[in-house]
Amino acid sequence: MVEVIFTEEFKRAFSKIKDNSVKESVIKHIEKVKTSPEIGKPMRFNRKGTREVYVGHFRLSYSYHNSKSILYLLDFYHKDEQ
């Protein structure tokens, strides 16, 4: 079983989402990432070790530690804020 840890940045960004369909989509993507953490695009340079999945025009940033089976949800942001 994968343990999911939400960072404060993710909690803050998720709480600001007003559209329920986007929230539902984020939850579905989190479930997908829990079952297959390798699906996200690996990041490079200063974000090395993290991955991202696309949720419409938004990005869900996460890090997975295989040895501990822990999934850290790092951030959720609009693609134009990169």
C-alpha positions, -999 to 999 in steps of 0.1 A, spaced: 0 0 0 13 34 -10 12 61 17 3 96 3 17 127 19 3 161 9 27 191 12 15 225 24 19 239 -11 -3 212 -26 -30 216 1 -30 254 -4 -33 250 -42 -60 223 -40 -81 243 -16 -81 273 -41 -97 252 -69 -133 263 -73 -143 240 -102 -155 207 -89 -148 189 -122 -111 199 -119 -110 186 -83 -125 153 -94 -100 151 -122 -71 157 -98 -84 130 -74 -86 105 -103 -51 114 -114 -38 109 -78 -53 74 -79 -36 66 -112 -3 78 -98 -8 57 -67 -12 26 -88 16 34 -113 40 62 -100 61 60 -132 34 75 -154 45 111 -148 70 129 -169 104 130 -151 116 165 -144 152 177 -150 177 202 -136 166 218 -103 134 196 -102 153 163 -107 137 135 -88 102 147 -92 76 139 -118 45 157 -133 12 146 -148 -10 168 -168 -45 175 -155 -60 196 -183 -42 229 -183 -27 222 -148 3 202 -136 4 178 -106 39 176 -93 49 146 -71 78 126 -59 77 88 -52 101 70 -29 100 33 -40 119 19 -10 95 34 15 63 33 -7 56 70 -1 41 93 -26 46 130 -19 22 154 -37 43 185 -40 23 211 -59 -6 217 -83 -4 247 -106 -14 261 -139 9 254 -168 15 291 -174 29 295 -139 60 273 -146 
